[in-house]
Amino acid sequence: MRNSFAIAMAALVATALIGGVAGTAAGAQPTIATDRPIASAQLTGGAQPAAGAQSAAGTQPAVGSAAGAGAAPAQTDGACGFPLNATDATGTTITLEERPERITTLNPSAAQTLWELGEQDRVVGVSRFALYLDGAEERANVSAEFGASVERVVDTEPDLVLAPNSSAADVGPLREQGLKVYHFPAATSIDDIAEKTETIGRLVGACDAASETNEEMYDAVDAAENRTAGVDRPAALYPLGGGYVAANNTFIDAIMNVGGADNVAAEYEAYPQLSDEVILQTDPELILVTNPEAAILAEEPYASTTAGVEENYVVMNVDYLNQPAPRSVIRSTTTLSNAVVELQEEGSESTDGTESGESSDDGSSDGDSSGSDDTSDGGDSSTDGMNGNETDAGGSDGDTGAEVPGFGVVAAAIALLATGLLARRD
């Protein structure tokens, strides 16, 4: 039986994912400390560090409700004060003497997170790929052809600049202008998203909101895993175009695992380019797309896979799937897990595009997403930095907005341009 799954996410959020040039300092973990007592070990599991102390390299962060045994208690806003010393992924420590009132974000995942925390009124600058957020069009657009425009960021007069992994190349020039920039490491797992959310909450003085957001995210993860616990896990693939796919150690792979699917490219790392022969050998039963037309299923080698022959696909919201942020996890895992369950049911030809238990609370239409008309299957991705790529039909305009571990900004841009991809990730 031919099962066609047009399950589109009913809401919009942000984008984020392309690998950075600077990257994380070897072995370094981002740390945050204040000159006041704090309620948790914050970004480092285990004992509470002394005021101003940085975490030891290699220490595992405790994040959200899924941190497991020994996790530090959630912070409260009472321990969320200022002054604050925060050491980022580059090993640089910034000092915030008081709560930042003007915040500029260089990638959509950071913007999405601030909106989720209810702190959007303090955001003065966003990237163009965050313009789907309610009211974001009223903020300054700080994007350049590639990455961020230093001049535009400076013009926003920010107290704090949040720079996710894909913005690594922008960090140095912005710091040369005297701006306080916090650079995040790549987020390739659900726990990474929770840690980043907790960090952003601490930086902006919204720790309670960050804890509540992470709790909601982990509840959605548990629900997705429970939803698919009794069904067969389909072999799935998320093609980015030009033979590039989302493989292991990526945010997309984490979404697929939680959503009840096995990534057929999991034996590879990051975003490899696979030959047609290899894709045929992996033979996915389900293909993730971000364009309701799912045109890639009619193209080889995908047309000859089980997914192509049986027309098994699930339409994911391009913003949610590709942006490592809490709402992205909630929406994407819900959509995919519903599709996996439906794949097992006889006679189900499609769904109405809304997730179970989720309402279209951000004004987006079923089966489509902000910018989904910019994306094409086979280049259809909108991940932050190729940790999910956003693609513009007909090619890229230069900025991917994605985070791709292991890719330099220039190299990633060339790769995306060459394959007609445009990642809107962080």
N, C-alpha and C positions, 0 to 999 in steps of 0.2 A: 504494500500500500504506500502511496506517495504522501508523505506528511510535509506540509509546508508551514513553517512557523514564522509568522510575521509578528513577533512580539516586540513592540517598540516601547521604549521607556516613556512615561507620560510626564516627564519633567526635565528641566534643564539644570545643569550645574556647571562645573568648570572643566578645564582641561589641563593636562600636565604630564610631561614625561621626557625629555631628550637629554642624553648624557652630557656631563659638563667637562670642560677642559681642566679646570683646577681640581675638581674632585675632592673627596674627603681626605684629610690628612691621614697618612698611614697609621692605622690602628687607633686613631683618635675618635672619641665619642663626643658629641656635642654635650656640653654641660651648662648648668645654670646655677648660680648661687646668689644669695642676697646677704645683706648685713643684718638681717633679722632671722629669728628661728623659722624653720619651714616644716611643713607637716609631712613631707615625704622625701624620699631620695631623689625625687624629680625624674631626671632622665637616666639615672643610674640605679640599678637594683641594689638591694642590700642596705648597708648602713648609711645613715645620713652624713653627707660630707660636711666638713667644717665650713664656716662662712667664707666664701671666696675661693674655696678649693675646687679644683677640677676633678672630674671622674677619672678613675684609672683606665688606661687603654684596655679594651677588650671586655670591659664590664658590660653585662647584658642589661638593657634598659627594661624597666618595669612599666608596662603600658596598659591602661584600661583594665577591664575586668578579666581580660584573657592573659594577663601577665603570669598567672599561675601561682603556685605555692611560693610564699615568701615575698610576694609583690608588696611594694610600699603602699600605704593607704593613699586614697585620692587626696589631692590638695584641696584646700578650701581657700576662698578669697581672702580670708584673714591672714593666710601665709603667702599672699600673692602681692606683696607690697614692693615698694621701691625705696631706695636705689636697688638696681639689679645688675649683676655681672653675668654675662652670658657668653660662653665659648662655643663657636659654631664649628661646622664641619671642616673649615680650613685651619682650625686651631687658633683663630683670632678671637680675642675677648672684647666684647663691646660693653659699655656701661650706659645704662639708662637711669638717669638721676630721678626721673619721674615718669609716670604713665605716658606713653606716646599718644598724642592727640591727632597727629597727622601721619598716616601709614600709607606707604606706596607698595604695591605688590607687582612683581615682575612676571608672574605666571598665574594662570587661572586657578590652579589648585589652592594656592595660598589665599586668593581672593574668595574662592568658594568656601574655604574653611572659616574665614572671617565673617562671611555672611551667615554661615551656619551657627557661629557663636553669637550672632546678634550684634556684631561690632562694625557693621558696614558703614555707620555714620562717620566713623573716624578714617575711613579709607578715602584718600584723595587722588590716588592714581592706580590704574589697572592696565593690564595688557589688553590688546584688542580681542583676544580669545575669551576674555571674561565678560564681554559686553552682553552676554545673554542673562547675566544676573540682574535681578530686579533693581533698577535705579543705577546700574553701573554706567549707563550712557551719560550720566551726569558727572562722572569722574573724568579726570584727564586720562587720555590714552597715551601711555608712555612707550608704546611699541615703535621700533624702527623696522627697517626691511629685514634685518636679522637681529633677534634679541631685543634689548631695550635701548631707547635713545637716552644717552646720558643727559643731554640738554633738557629733554622733557621731564626726566625724573628729577633733576635739580630744580626745575621750575615749580614742581609740586611742593617744594620746601618741606620735605618729610622729616619727622622726628625719628622714623624707623623705616628701613626698606627691607622687605622680605624677599629673599632670592632663592627659590627652589633650585634643585640640581641642574636643570637645563639652563639656568642663567649664570653658570659659573664664570663665563667669559666677561660678564658685565660687572662682576663684583669689584675687581681691581680698579677699573676706571671710575666707578662710583665712589669708592673709598678715597681715591685721589682728590675727589671734590669735597672731601670732608664729611660725607654722609655716613650714618651708622647703618651698616648692612649686615644682616644675619643670613648666612648661607646654609641651606639644608643639604644633607646627603640625599642620595637617591632613595626613593621609597619603592621597595620591591615586594612588600608583604603587607598583610593587614596590620600586623603589629607595628610596622614602620609608619603606617598612616596614623595609627593611634598615638605613636610617639611624637610625630610631627604636630598633630592636633594639640597634644598636651604642651608642647614647646611653644606653639603660637599662643595658646591660652596664657601661658606664663609670661611671655614677652609683652603681651598687651594688657595684662591684669584681668584676665577672664578665666581663671582656673576652674571655677565651678562649672561654667558653661562648657569648657573643654571636657571635663569629666563626664558630664551628662551626655554630651555628644558621643563620646567614646562608648558609653554604656549602651546608647541606642544602636550604635553601629554593631557592637558585639552581639546584641540581641538579634539583630537582623542576620548576622552570620550564623548564629545558632539555629535560627528559624530555617534558613536556607539548607543547612546541613541536615536538619531533622526532616525537612520536606522531601529530600532525595534519599534518605537513609534506606528505604525499602525498594528502590528501583535500580535497574542496571545503569551503570555509568557509561554514557556514550563516549566514544573516542572523538575528540573535538579539535578544531583548528581555527585560529584567528589569523587570516592572511592580511598582510599590509600592502600587498601589491609588489609586482616585480620579483616575486619569489620570496620576499621577506615575510617572516612570520614571527609571532610572539612565542618565545620559547621559555625555558626554565629561568628562574631568578628574575622574574618580571612581575609587575603588578597585575598584568593581564593573566598570567599563569595562576596567581593566587585567586583571582576572581573565578577562573574556570574550576579550580579545585573545590572551592567553597560552594560553587553553584552546582556541583554534582557531575562534572565532566572531567575526563582525563585528557590532558593536553598531549596530542600525538607528537608534538615537537619538544616534549619535556627532556629528551636526551640531549638537546642542544641548549646553549646558553644565550640569554638576552634576545637579540633580534637578528638571527642568521638569515642568509639568503640560501634557500634550498632549491635544488634542481627540480625540474618537473618529475623526473624519475623517482626522486626521494619522496616528493609529495604524494605520488601515486602509491608508493610503498607504505606510507603511513596510513593511507586510506581512511580519512576521517568520516565518521558517520553523521557528524553535525558540524556545520560551519557557522561561525559568528560573523555577522556583517553589520554595518552601520547605515546602510542605505536600504530602504524598504524594497527597492527593485531587485536587490540581490543579484545584480548582473554577473557577478563573478562566477556564479554557479553554472553559467552557460559557457564559460571560458575553460580551456584546457590549462593545466591538468585537472582542475577542480570538477569539471563536468563529468569526468570518468571515475571519480571517487564515489563511494557509497552515498555520501551526502549529496553529491551532484545528481546522481542517477535517481535517488529517491526524493530529491528536493527537500532535504532536511536542513533548515537553517533557522537561526533566531536573530531577529533584528534588535540590536542593542543601541541604546542612546549614545551617540557619538561623544557627547561631552562627559557623561557619567563613566562610560567604559574606559576612557583614556585619561582621566584625571585622578591621581591618587589623593583622594580626599574623602571624608566620611560619607557624605551623601552619595558619592559615586559608588562606594562599597555597598551601601544599602540598596540603591536602585539596581545596580548591575547584578548582584548576587540574587536578588529577588526575581528579576527578569529571567536570568539563566536557569535558576532552579525550577521555576514554573515551566519553562520550555522543556527541561529534561523530564519532568513528570509527564507533561503532555505527549512527549515523544513515545512514551510507553502506552499511551491510551489509543485504542483503536477508534478510528473515525474522526479524530481531531485534525482538522485541516489547518486551523490557524487560531490565534487568540485575538482579543480586541486591542492588544497593545498596552494594557495597563497591568501593573504588578498586583499580585494578590495582597490585599491589605494596604495598598498604597493608593492615594488619590492624586490626581493631577493638581498639586497645590502650587505649582509655579507657573501655571498658565500655558504650558506647552501642549501641543496637540498629540493625540495618539499616533504612533507610527512615525513620528518625525521629531526632530530635535533642532534646537537652535544651531544653525549652520549645517544641518544635515543636507541641505541642498548644495553645500560646498564639497560634500564628500562623495567619493565614488567607490564602489566595491572593486577590490583588486588594487586599490590604493585606498581602500576604505578604512580608515582608522583615524582616530583622533585621540592619540594617547599623548601623554606628556613626554615628550622626548623620545618617542619610539618605544617607550615602555607602553606603547599604545600610541599609534600615530593618528593625527587628524589629517585627512587629506582633502585637498581641494580638487574638484573635478577638473581635469585638464592640466593639472600640474600644480606646483607649489608656488606661492608668492614669496618664498624666501624664509618665512619664519614658521618653525614647526610648533613652538610652544610646548614641545614634549620633552620628557626626561628619558634619556636612553643611557643606562649604565654602560660605561666602556666606550662610548662614542664621544669624540670631541665635537664641539659645536660646529666647526667647519666641516668635519668629516661627515657628521650626521646630516648636515644641510645638503651636502653634495649627494649623499646616498638617497635622501628623500627626493631631491630634485630629479635625480636620475630615474627614479621609479615613479615619479608623478605623485609623490606623497606630500602631505602637509600635516605635520603633527601639531595638534593643539594641546599639548600636554605640558606637564610641569616637571 
